[in-house]
Amino acid sequence: ANAFNTVWNLMLDKPYLDGGSEHSRRVAPSPDDPQYYEVSDQTTATKILEGQLNSPGTTTKWSIEIRMSFKDLLARTIFEKVMPQIGTRWRINFSRVERKGLINWVWQPQIQWNGTTYKGEVNMHLPNAWGYLIFGGKEKESKKFEEDPEWEIRMAAINVYIAQHLYFHKFNGFASSLDTLKPWLDNRLLEKSPAVTFFECNNQTFTATIHGALYQAIIRNDRFLKVMETKSLRHSSETEGIVSREK
C-alpha cells in the first residue's frame, strides 16, 4: 500500500531465489488463472500527518494501518484451517520499497551466513532471517515469552542449505556428504547434531535430514523446511512396529 492507500496484494509460493513465482492480479487478472491471487477480508487506511504528497523539496510524513484476516494469511497453505493459538509463533517481516526499488528497508535485518561469515542482505525474501510474531491473548492468558526451542536445528538446516547452494554454484551439482560441504559451513551450528543424512542428491535437487537430540529437521534444495520432535518420531516408529507385528 502507498500513501494514497492504493493496495496491491502479492503472494509467493516460495522465495524468488528458490524458483518462486508471483501470484497476483498484476500477472493474472482472471480469477480462473492459477497465478491469480487477491485477498477477501482486508482493510487499509492511510493518513497524511505532515506536509503534502508529491511535493518535491518538502518533507511529508504519513501513517498506515492494515487489518489482515487469518483467512487471507493462511490461504493456500497446509495451515489453512488451523488458527493460531496463544503462544503460536510465526516468522514475519515488513518491507518498504521507495523510488521504484532504489531504496529498500526492512523491519528485521536480513542477516545470513554467506559461506564465510554472517552478513546483512538487501533482500526481503529470506524467510529464515525474518523476525518472530508470537500470538498472545488477554494479559492473564498470555504466555511468558520463550525463545524458539527449534532455533538451533533450524539454523543448522539453513546452514546446510546455503552451503549446498554455494557448492552447486561452483560444481554445478549438490554434494552428497557433509565432509564435502565443510569449507562452506558454519560448523559450530552442527556440533550439536549427531548426524546429517543426504538423500535424493543429484545435479538438480537434494534433501537433507539434520538429526538433533530434541528435534529433527528436513530441508530441500527449494528451502522447504520441516521440523519434528525426535520423541514424536520415536513414538511413530514404535507404533508402526506394533502395527506391523500385529499384522
C-alpha positions in Angstrom: 0.0 0.0 0.0 1.2 3.5 -0.7 0.4 6.9 0.8 -2.7 7.2 -1.4 -4.0 3.9 0.0 -3.5 2.2 -3.3 -3.2 -1.5 -2.4 -1.5 -4.4 -4.3 -1.5 -7.9 -2.8 1.0 -10.4 -3.9 1.7 -14.0 -2.8 4.9 -16.0 -3.4 4.7 -19.8 -3.2 8.4 -19.8 -2.3 11.3 -17.2 -2.4 12.3 -15.9 -5.8 15.8 -17.4 -5.3 14.2 -20.9 -5.0 12.1 -20.6 -8.1 9.1 -18.9 -6.6 6.6 -17.1 -8.8 4.3 -14.1 -8.2 0.6 -14.7 -7.7 -1.4 -11.5 -8.1 -3.8 -9.6 -10.2 -0.9 -7.9 -11.9 0.3 -11.1 -13.6 -3.1 -12.9 -13.7 -6.2 -10.6 -14.0 -8.6 -13.5 -14.2 -9.6 -15.4 -11.1 -9.6 -18.6 -13.2 -5.8 -18.3 -13.7 -3.7 -20.4 -11.2 -1.4 -17.4 -10.8 -4.3 -15.1 -9.7 -4.3 -14.0 -6.1 -6.4 -11.5 -4.1 -7.5 -11.1 -0.5 -11.1 -11.1 0.5 -11.1 -9.6 4.0 -8.6 -6.9 4.4 -8.9 -3.2 5.4 -6.3 -0.5 4.9 -6.2 3.2 5.8 -3.6 5.9 5.4 -3.3 9.4 6.9 -1.1 12.4 5.9 0.5 13.6 9.2 2.6 16.4 7.8 3.2 18.1 4.5 1.8 17.2 1.1 2.3 14.3 -1.2 4.2 14.7 -4.4 5.7 18.0 -3.3 9.4 18.0 -4.2 11.7 19.6 -1.8 9.4 19.2 1.2 9.1 16.6 4.0 6.0 14.5 4.1 5.0 12.2 6.9 2.2 9.6 6.7 1.0 6.6 8.5 -0.8 3.4 7.5 -2.9 0.8 9.3 -3.7 -2.6 7.9 -6.2 -5.2 9.2 -5.4 -8.6 7.8 -7.6 -11.7 8.3 -6.2 -15.2 9.2 -8.3 -16.5 6.3 -6.3 -14.5 3.8 -2.9 -15.0 5.5 -3.3 -18.8 5.7 -4.9 -19.2 2.2 -3.2 -21.9 0.0 -1.1 -23.2 2.9 -1.3 -26.5 4.8 -2.5 -24.5 7.8 -5.5 -23.0 6.0 -7.9 -24.3 8.7 -5.6 -24.1 11.7 -6.0 -20.8 13.6 -3.0 -19.6 15.7 -3.3 -20.1 19.4 -1.8 -18.3 22.4 1.9 -18.9 22.1 1.9 -19.7 18.4 5.0 -18.5 16.6 5.1 -17.1 13.1 8.0 -15.7 11.2 7.3 -12.2 9.9 8.9 -9.2 8.3 7.8 -5.8 6.9 9.4 -4.1 4.0 9.2 -0.6 2.4 10.2 0.0 -1.2 10.8 3.6 -2.4 11.7 5.1 -5.7 10.9 2.0 -7.7 13.2 -0.2 -5.7 16.2 2.2 -5.3 15.6 2.5 -1.6 14.6 -0.6 0.5 14.4 -1.2 4.2 13.0 -3.9 6.4 11.8 -4.2 10.0 14.1 -7.2 10.8 17.6 -7.0 9.4 18.2 -9.8 6.9 21.4 -11.3 8.3 22.5 -14.6 6.8 25.5 -16.9 6.5 27.4 -16.4 3.2 29.9 -19.3 3.4 32.5 -17.4 5.5 30.7 -15.0 7.8 27.3 -13.6 8.7 26.3 -10.6 6.6 23.3 -8.4 6.1 21.5 -8.8 2.8 19.3 -6.3 0.9 16.6 -8.9 0.3 13.2 -9.2 1.8 12.8 -12.7 0.6 14.9 -14.6 3.1 12.2 -16.1 5.5 14.9 -17.9 7.6 16.1 -14.4 8.6 12.7 -12.9 9.5 11.7 -11.9 13.0 9.1 -13.6 15.2 5.4 -12.8 15.8 4.2 -14.5 18.9 0.4 -14.6 19.5 -0.9 -13.6 22.9 -4.3 -13.1 24.4 -5.5 -11.2 27.4 -2.8 -10.3 29.9 -3.6 -13.2 32.2 -3.9 -15.6 29.3 -0.7 -14.7 27.6 2.3 -17.0 28.0 5.7 -15.7 29.0 8.0 -15.1 26.1 10.3 -18.0 25.4 12.9 -18.3 22.7 12.1 -20.7 19.9 13.2 -24.2 21.0 13.7 -25.2 17.4 16.0 -22.3 16.7 19.3 -24.2 16.7 18.1 -27.1 14.5 16.5 -24.6 12.1 19.8 -22.6 11.8 21.7 -25.8 11.2 19.4 -26.8 8.5 19.5 -23.4 6.7 23.3 -23.5 7.1 23.4 -26.8 5.1 21.0 -25.3 2.5 23.3 -22.3 2.0 26.4 -24.5 1.8 24.8 -26.7 -0.7 23.9 -23.8 -3.0 27.4 -22.4 -2.7 28.8 -25.8 -3.7 26.3 -26.0 -6.6 27.4 -22.6 -7.9 31.0 -23.9 -8.1 30.5 -27.5 -9.2 27.0 -27.5 -10.9 25.6 -30.1 -8.6 24.8 -30.8 -5.0 27.1 -32.6 -2.5 26.2 -36.0 -1.1 28.2 -35.8 2.1 28.7 -33.2 4.9 32.5 -33.5 4.7 32.4 -32.2 1.1 30.5 -29.1 2.3 32.8 -28.3 5.3 34.5 -25.3 3.5 31.1 -23.5 3.3 29.6 -24.5 6.6 29.5 -22.7 10.0 30.5 -25.9 11.7 29.6 -24.5 15.1 25.9 -24.9 14.2 26.3 -28.6 13.5 28.3 -29.5 16.7 25.1 -30.5 18.5 23.7 -32.5 15.6 25.0 -36.1 15.8 24.4 -36.7 12.1 23.3 -35.2 8.8 21.9 -37.5 6.2 21.6 -36.7 2.5 19.4 -38.4 0.1 18.0 -37.7 -3.4 21.2 -35.7 -4.2 21.8 -35.1 -7.9 22.6 -32.2 -10.2 19.2 -30.6 -9.6 17.8 -31.5 -6.2 18.8 -32.5 -2.7 17.1 -33.4 0.6 19.0 -33.3 3.9 18.0 -34.5 7.4 19.6 -32.9 10.4 19.4 -35.1 13.5 19.3 -33.4 16.8 18.8 -34.6 20.4 15.3 -33.0 20.7 14.4 -32.2 17.0 14.9 -33.5 13.5 14.9 -31.1 10.5 14.4 -31.9 6.9 15.4 -29.3 4.3 15.2 -29.4 0.5 17.0 -27.5 -2.3 14.0 -25.2 -2.6 14.3 -24.1 1.1 11.3 -26.1 2.2 12.0 -26.8 5.9 10.1 -29.2 8.2 11.0 -29.7 11.9 9.7 -32.5 14.0 10.2 -33.5 17.7 12.5 -36.5 18.0 10.3 -38.1 20.6 7.2 -38.0 18.3 9.3 -39.6 15.6 10.4 -42.3 18.0 6.7 -42.8 19.1 5.6 -43.0 15.5 8.3 -45.7 14.7 7.3 -47.7 17.8 3.6 -47.5 16.8 4.4 -48.7 13.3 6.4 -51.5 14.7 3.5 -52.6 16.9 1.1 -52.4 13.9 3.4 -54.5 11.7 3.8 -57.1 14.5 0.0 -57.3 14.9 -0.3 -57.9 11.2 
